[in-house]
Amino acid sequence: MKLDEINLCNLSQFEQGCPQEVFSLLRKEAPVWYHPRNADTPDDEGFWVVSKNVDVRELLKDHVNFSSETGRGAREGGGTTLFDMSTDMAPGQVLAMMDPPKHGDVRGLVNQGFFPRTLSLMEEHSHTLAREILEALRVPGEIDFLNEAAAQLPLYMICTIAGLPREDWHQMTAWADAAIEFAANDPESDKEALMEIMTGMGTYAFELIQKLREQPNDSIFSHVVHATIPGEDGNPRSLGELELIRFFNLLITGGTETTRNAIAGGMYVLLQHPDQYEALKNNFSELANNAVEEILRWTSPVHFNRRTACEDVEFRGQLIKRGDKVTAWYPSANRDEEVFDEPFKFDIYRANANKHVSFGYGIHHCIGAALARMEIRIILEEFFKLYGNRKVEALGDLTFIRSNRHQGVARCRIKIS
């Protein structure tokens, strides 16, 4: 492959997971590379591709030169997707697409709910949910581990944290799936149908907001509904309806989609390495934390996040102009040969597995990182307790969704004998 043959907007190549050979070439020959526009690039324009671990970190922590919104007005739209999103849809409205100071104000409203200290109080409840999910599997038999197990625990946990009635939990997966598919910007998708589904999620959020205003509870979302942040005039203000709806959408989507992909991908790769599967099963307390980090490095559930250049800026020897789209590619950073020895080898003993950037970096480091780590660890622990004495094997290859935005697992078939 040559540089002029690369097309990161051809979504078909992502159906087998991240095309790592492309990024190996980029890291070697063009770590900061301008992807030219072609028939597939959104908004009929090119974008910058940042592929090395150190550069991805540098880009993500520099919120002065690189914006998660519109580049301080450098573009009419913006956000963290490759295609420009309008400012009434996401940039400036969604936590992941906010710049300081608003980002810090809104994030501060919910930070405490995701602190490890707070999550430790939910540990027993998490184990109970995981056992409930795993005990419902058809054993012995063949199952889709993604949808029958991996997707369930993150869904149950985020719905618990958000304070949603249990009878409503089942609705969240379809809504989150629609949001992820919309972000993929796949020309083969039915955008009108996706928007209709997402509108249903917005309607649910609006009705929930009204209920919480009348009857507050101790959930994170209720806290956000009743909290205030500094307004542009310096006086405190409540979040508006649209801001609250967008926050709810992000909470549910972010809390369900990415972690389920790490759990499914983690189980699959462990089954591909029987010696490590057995070692983790037999020495779980000793190996679990490092195994979780290696699973996160290996699976890299998010392909990229985008920023918009606020000014002309030189970055690693390249002149990036005001308004340019700049993308940081996580799976590439997580296979960087200068950071990880034998990066294409899965190794739960890896000493520096936590150097991955699967949760991002800088002020937008994933707010649910501690929750995701806990969920991966707990469902593996409960799986070994229930099925550790059974034969477990992967059936076929992992299949992925058509997206260069999220490395979403479509199916993970396993057999438990």
C-alpha positions as CSV (number, residue, x, y, z in Angstrom):
1,M,0.0,0.0,0.0
2,K,1.1,3.6,-0.7
3,L,0.0,6.8,0.9
4,D,-2.0,7.9,-2.2
5,E,-4.0,4.7,-2.0
6,I,-5.3,5.3,1.5
7,N,-9.0,6.1,1.9
8,L,-10.1,6.1,5.5
9,C,-13.7,7.0,4.4
10,N,-14.2,3.7,2.6
11,L,-16.3,2.1,5.4
12,S,-16.2,-1.4,4.0
13,Q,-12.6,-1.8,5.1
14,F,-13.7,-1.3,8.7
15,E,-16.1,-4.3,8.7
16,Q,-13.1,-6.5,9.7
17,G,-12.0,-4.1,12.4
18,C,-9.4,-1.3,12.2
19,P,-7.2,-1.6,9.0
20,Q,-4.0,-1.7,11.0
21,E,-1.8,-2.0,7.9
22,V,-2.9,1.5,6.8
23,F,-1.8,3.0,10.2
24,S,1.4,1.1,10.3
25,L,2.3,2.8,7.0
26,L,1.2,6.2,8.3
27,R,3.1,6.0,11.6
28,K,6.2,5.1,9.6
29,E,6.0,7.5,6.6
30,A,3.5,10.3,7.5
31,P,2.6,10.5,11.2
32,V,0.7,13.7,10.6
33,W,-0.8,13.3,7.2
34,Y,-3.4,15.3,5.2
35,H,-6.1,12.9,3.8
36,P,-7.2,14.4,0.5
37,R,-10.8,14.8,-0.3
38,N,-12.4,12.2,-2.5
39,A,-15.9,11.0,-3.3
40,D,-16.2,9.5,0.2
41,T,-14.9,12.3,2.4
42,P,-17.7,14.2,4.3
43,D,-18.4,17.8,3.4
44,D,-16.4,17.4,0.2
45,E,-13.1,18.2,2.0
46,G,-10.0,16.5,3.3
47,F,-8.7,16.3,6.9
48,W,-5.6,15.7,8.9
49,V,-4.8,12.2,10.3
50,V,-2.7,11.9,13.5
51,S,-1.5,8.4,14.1
52,K,1.3,8.2,16.7
53,N,0.7,7.8,20.4
54,V,2.7,10.9,21.5
55,D,1.1,13.0,18.8
56,V,-2.5,11.8,19.6
57,R,-1.9,12.8,23.2
58,E,-0.5,16.2,22.3
59,L,-3.4,16.9,20.0
60,L,-6.1,15.8,22.5
61,K,-4.6,17.8,25.4
62,D,-4.3,21.0,23.3
63,H,-7.7,22.5,23.7
64,V,-6.4,26.0,23.0
65,N,-5.4,25.4,19.4
66,F,-7.8,22.5,18.7
67,S,-11.5,22.8,19.5
68,S,-14.1,20.2,20.1
69,E,-16.7,22.7,18.9
70,T,-16.3,24.9,15.8
71,G,-12.7,26.2,16.2
72,R,-14.0,29.3,18.0
73,G,-16.0,30.2,14.9
74,A,-13.5,29.0,12.3
75,R,-16.4,26.9,10.9
76,E,-20.2,27.2,10.9
77,G,-20.5,23.6,12.2
78,G,-18.1,21.2,13.9
79,G,-17.9,18.7,16.7
80,T,-16.0,15.5,17.0
81,T,-17.4,13.6,14.0
82,L,-15.7,13.8,10.6
83,F,-18.8,15.5,9.1
84,D,-19.7,18.9,10.4
85,M,-22.6,18.8,12.9
86,S,-24.7,22.0,13.3
87,T,-24.4,23.9,16.6
88,D,-28.1,23.3,17.4
89,M,-27.4,19.5,17.2
90,A,-24.2,18.8,19.1
91,P,-21.2,21.2,19.2
92,G,-21.5,23.3,22.3
93,Q,-24.5,21.2,23.4
94,V,-22.9,17.8,24.1
95,L,-20.3,17.4,26.8
96,A,-17.8,15.7,24.5
97,M,-18.2,18.6,22.0
98,M,-17.7,21.5,24.4
99,D,-14.7,23.7,24.9
100,P,-13.7,25.4,28.2
101,P,-15.0,27.0,30.2
102,K,-18.4,25.5,29.6
103,H,-17.0,22.0,29.4
104,G,-15.5,22.2,32.8
105,D,-18.7,23.6,34.3
106,V,-20.9,20.8,32.9
107,R,-18.4,18.0,33.5
108,G,-18.1,19.2,37.1
109,L,-21.8,18.5,37.6
110,V,-21.3,14.7,37.2
111,N,-17.6,14.0,37.9
112,Q,-18.3,12.8,41.4
113,G,-20.8,10.2,40.3
114,F,-18.1,8.4,38.2
115,F,-15.2,8.6,40.8
116,P,-13.8,5.2,41.7
117,R,-14.8,5.9,45.4
118,T,-18.4,6.4,44.4
119,L,-18.4,3.4,42.0
120,S,-17.0,1.1,44.7
121,L,-20.3,1.6,46.5
122,M,-22.0,0.0,43.5
123,E,-19.7,-3.0,43.3
124,E,-22.0,-5.5,44.9
125,H,-24.9,-4.3,42.8
126,S,-22.7,-4.7,39.7
127,H,-21.9,-8.3,40.6
128,T,-25.5,-9.1,41.1
129,L,-26.5,-7.7,37.7
130,A,-23.6,-9.5,36.0
131,R,-24.6,-12.8,37.5
132,E,-28.2,-12.3,36.5
133,I,-27.2,-11.6,32.9
134,L,-24.8,-14.6,32.7
135,E,-27.1,-17.1,34.4
136,A,-29.7,-16.3,31.7
137,L,-27.4,-17.6,28.9
138,R,-28.4,-20.8,27.1
139,V,-25.9,-23.2,28.5
140,P,-24.8,-25.5,27.1
141,G,-25.2,-23.9,23.6
142,E,-24.1,-21.4,21.1
143,I,-24.7,-17.7,21.9
144,D,-24.0,-14.2,20.6
145,F,-21.9,-13.0,23.5
146,L,-22.2,-9.4,22.4
147,N,-25.9,-9.0,22.5
148,E,-26.7,-11.6,25.2
149,A,-24.1,-10.6,27.7
150,A,-21.6,-7.9,26.8
151,A,-24.2,-5.3,25.9
152,Q,-26.3,-6.0,28.9
153,L,-24.1,-5.0,31.9
154,P,-23.1,-1.5,30.6
155,L,-26.8,-0.9,29.7
156,Y,-28.0,-2.0,33.2
157,M,-25.3,0.0,35.0
158,I,-25.8,3.3,33.1
159,C,-29.6,3.1,33.4
160,T,-29.1,2.5,37.2
161,I,-26.8,5.5,37.5
162,A,-29.2,7.6,35.4
163,G,-32.1,6.6,37.6
164,L,-34.2,5.1,34.8
165,P,-37.1,2.8,35.7
166,R,-36.2,-0.8,34.9
167,E,-39.2,-1.3,32.6
168,D,-37.6,1.4,30.3
169,W,-34.1,-0.1,30.1
170,H,-34.7,-2.2,27.1
171,Q,-35.5,0.9,24.9
172,M,-32.0,2.3,25.4
173,T,-30.0,-0.1,23.3
174,A,-31.9,0.6,20.0
175,W,-31.6,4.4,20.7
176,A,-27.9,4.2,21.4
177,D,-27.4,2.0,18.3
178,A,-29.1,4.5,16.1
179,A,-26.9,7.3,17.5
180,I,-23.8,5.3,16.7
181,E,-24.9,4.4,13.2
182,F,-25.8,8.1,12.5
183,A,-22.2,9.1,13.6
184,A,-20.8,6.6,11.2
185,N,-22.2,8.7,8.3
186,D,-22.7,5.6,6.2
187,P,-24.2,6.5,2.8
188,E,-26.0,3.1,2.9
189,S,-27.8,4.0,6.1
190,D,-31.4,5.3,6.2
191,K,-30.7,8.7,7.8
192,E,-34.4,9.6,8.0
193,A,-35.2,6.4,9.9
194,L,-32.2,7.0,12.2
195,M,-33.3,10.5,12.9
196,E,-36.8,9.2,13.7
197,I,-35.4,6.7,16.2
198,M,-33.2,9.4,17.8
199,T,-36.2,11.8,18.0
200,G,-37.9,9.1,20.1
201,M,-34.9,9.2,22.5
202,G,-35.2,12.9,22.7
203,T,-38.9,12.8,23.5
204,Y,-38.2,10.3,26.2
205,A,-35.5,12.5,27.7
206,F,-37.8,15.6,27.5
207,E,-40.5,13.8,29.4
208,L,-38.0,12.5,32.0
209,I,-36.7,16.0,32.6
210,Q,-40.2,17.2,33.4
211,K,-40.7,14.4,35.8
212,L,-37.4,15.0,37.6
213,R,-38.2,18.7,37.9
214,E,-41.3,17.8,39.8
215,Q,-39.9,14.8,41.6
216,P,-36.1,14.9,42.1
217,N,-34.2,11.8,43.0
218,D,-30.6,10.9,43.9
219,S,-29.6,10.0,40.3
220,I,-26.9,11.7,38.3
221,F,-29.3,12.9,35.7
222,S,-31.6,14.4,38.3
223,H,-28.6,16.2,39.8
224,V,-27.8,17.7,36.4
225,V,-31.4,18.8,35.8
226,H,-31.5,20.8,39.0
227,A,-27.9,22.1,38.9
228,T,-26.6,25.5,37.7
229,I,-23.5,26.6,35.9
230,P,-22.1,30.1,35.3
231,G,-24.0,31.9,32.4
232,E,-22.3,34.1,29.8
233,D,-23.3,37.1,32.0
234,G,-21.6,35.6,35.0
235,N,-24.8,34.7,36.8
236,P,-25.8,31.1,37.5
237,R,-28.2,29.4,35.1
238,S,-29.8,26.0,34.7
239,L,-29.1,23.9,31.6
240,G,-31.7,24.4,28.9
241,E,-34.0,21.7,27.5
242,L,-31.8,21.0,24.5
243,E,-28.6,20.9,26.6
244,L,-30.3,18.4,29.0
245,I,-31.6,16.2,26.2
246,R,-28.2,16.1,24.5
247,F,-26.6,15.3,27.9
248,F,-29.0,12.4,28.4
249,N,-28.3,11.1,24.9
250,L,-24.5,11.2,25.5
251,L,-24.9,9.5,28.9
252,I,-26.9,6.6,27.5
253,T,-24.9,6.2,24.3
254,G,-21.5,6.6,25.8
255,G,-22.4,4.5,28.8
256,T,-23.6,1.5,26.7
257,E,-21.9,1.3,23.3
258,T,-18.1,1.5,23.8
259,T,-17.9,-0.7,26.9
260,R,-19.9,-3.5,25.3
261,N,-17.5,-3.6,22.4
262,A,-14.5,-3.9,24.8
263,I,-16.2,-6.7,26.7
264,A,-17.1,-8.7,23.5
265,G,-13.7,-8.1,21.9
266,G,-12.0,-8.9,25.1
267,M,-13.7,-12.2,25.5
268,Y,-13.0,-13.1,21.9
269,V,-9.3,-12.3,22.0
270,L,-9.0,-14.2,25.3
271,L,-10.5,-17.3,23.7
272,Q,-8.0,-16.9,20.8
273,H,-5.3,-17.2,23.5
274,P,-6.2,-20.2,25.6
275,D,-3.1,-20.0,27.8
276,Q,-4.0,-16.4,28.8
277,Y,-7.7,-17.3,29.2
278,E,-6.7,-20.1,31.7
279,A,-4.1,-17.9,33.4
280,L,-6.6,-15.1,34.0
281,K,-9.3,-17.6,35.2
282,N,-6.9,-19.2,37.7
283,N,-5.2,-16.0,38.9
284,F,-8.0,-13.5,38.5
285,S,-7.3,-11.2,41.5
286,E,-3.6,-11.0,40.5
287,L,-4.0,-10.5,36.7
288,A,-7.4,-8.8,36.3
289,N,-6.5,-5.1,36.4
290,N,-3.6,-5.5,33.9
291,A,-5.8,-7.8,31.7
292,V,-8.5,-5.1,31.6
293,E,-5.9,-2.5,30.4
294,E,-4.6,-4.9,27.7
295,I,-8.2,-5.6,26.5
296,L,-8.8,-1.8,26.3
297,R,-5.6,-1.3,24.3
298,W,-6.4,-4.2,22.0
299,T,-10.1,-3.5,21.3
300,S,-9.8,0.3,21.0
301,P,-13.7,0.8,20.8
302,V,-13.4,4.3,19.3
303,H,-11.6,4.7,16.0
304,F,-11.0,8.5,16.1
305,N,-12.1,11.8,17.6
306,R,-11.9,15.0,15.6
307,R,-10.8,18.5,16.5
308,T,-11.0,21.8,14.6
309,A,-8.0,24.1,14.3
310,C,-8.7,27.4,16.0
311,E,-5.7,29.2,14.3
312,D,-2.9,28.4,11.9
313,V,-0.6,26.2,13.9
314,E,2.5,24.1,13.2
315,F,2.0,20.6,14.5
316,R,4.9,18.1,14.2
317,G,6.3,19.9,11.3
318,Q,3.0,20.3,9.4
319,L,1.2,23.6,8.9
320,I,-2.4,23.1,9.9
321,K,-4.6,26.0,9.0
322,R,-7.5,27.6,10.9
323,G,-10.7,25.6,10.3
324,D,-8.9,22.4,9.3
325,K,-10.4,19.2,10.6
326,V,-7.8,17.2,12.6
327,T,-8.4,13.5,13.6
328,A,-6.7,11.5,16.3
329,W,-6.8,7.7,15.7
330,Y,-6.9,5.6,18.9
331,P,-6.3,2.1,17.5
332,S,-3.2,3.4,15.7
333,A,-1.8,5.1,18.9
334,N,-2.5,1.8,20.7
335,R,-0.3,-0.2,18.3
336,D,2.5,2.4,18.2
337,E,5.8,0.5,18.0
338,E,7.6,3.3,19.9
339,V,5.4,2.8,22.9
340,F,4.5,-0.9,22.9
341,D,6.9,-3.9,22.4
342,E,5.3,-6.3,19.9
343,P,2.2,-4.1,19.7
344,F,0.3,-6.7,17.5
345,K,0.6,-9.3,20.2
346,F,-2.1,-9.6,22.8
347,D,-0.5,-10.0,26.2
348,I,-2.3,-9.7,29.6
349,Y,1.2,-9.5,31.2
350,R,2.2,-6.4,29.3
351,A,3.9,-4.0,31.7
352,N,2.7,-0.7,30.1
353,A,-0.7,-1.7,28.8
354,N,-2.2,1.3,30.5
355,K,-0.3,3.6,28.0
356,H,-3.3,3.1,25.7
357,V,-5.5,6.1,24.8
358,S,-8.8,4.2,24.4
359,F,-10.4,6.6,26.8
360,G,-9.0,9.7,25.0
361,Y,-6.7,12.1,26.8
362,G,-6.7,15.6,28.3
363,I,-9.8,17.4,29.4
364,H,-12.1,15.1,27.4
365,H,-10.7,11.9,28.9
366,C,-13.7,9.6,29.1
367,I,-15.7,10.5,32.3
368,G,-16.9,6.9,32.5
369,A,-13.4,5.3,32.3
370,A,-13.5,3.9,35.9
371,L,-17.0,2.6,35.3
372,A,-16.0,0.8,32.1
373,R,-13.0,-0.8,33.8
374,M,-15.2,-2.0,36.6
375,E,-17.7,-3.5,34.2
376,I,-15.1,-5.4,32.2
377,R,-13.5,-6.8,35.3
378,I,-16.8,-7.8,37.0
379,I,-18.3,-9.6,34.0
380,L,-15.1,-11.5,33.4
381,E,-14.9,-12.5,37.0
382,E,-18.6,-13.7,37.2
383,F,-18.2,-15.5,33.8
384,F,-15.2,-17.5,35.2
385,K,-17.2,-18.3,38.4
386,L,-20.2,-19.6,36.5
387,Y,-18.5,-21.2,33.5
388,G,-14.9,-21.7,34.5
389,N,-15.3,-25.5,34.6
390,R,-16.8,-25.6,31.1
391,K,-15.3,-25.6,27.6
392,V,-15.7,-22.2,26.0
393,E,-14.7,-21.5,22.4
394,A,-15.1,-18.7,19.8
395,L,-17.1,-19.5,16.7
396,G,-15.9,-17.8,13.5
397,D,-14.5,-14.3,13.4
398,L,-15.7,-11.1,15.1
399,T,-17.8,-9.0,12.8
400,F,-17.9,-5.2,13.0
401,I,-20.3,-2.5,12.1
402,R,-19.7,-0.3,9.0
403,S,-18.0,2.6,10.7
404,N,-14.7,4.5,10.8
405,R,-15.9,6.3,13.9
406,H,-16.5,3.4,16.3
407,Q,-14.9,0.0,16.3
408,G,-18.3,-1.5,17.1
409,V,-18.6,-5.3,17.3
410,A,-21.7,-6.5,15.4
411,R,-21.5,-10.1,16.5
412,C,-19.4,-12.3,18.8
413,R,-20.5,-16.0,18.6
414,I,-19.2,-18.3,21.3
415,K,-20.0,-21.9,22.4
416,I,-20.3,-23.0,26.0
417,S,-20.2,-26.8,26.4
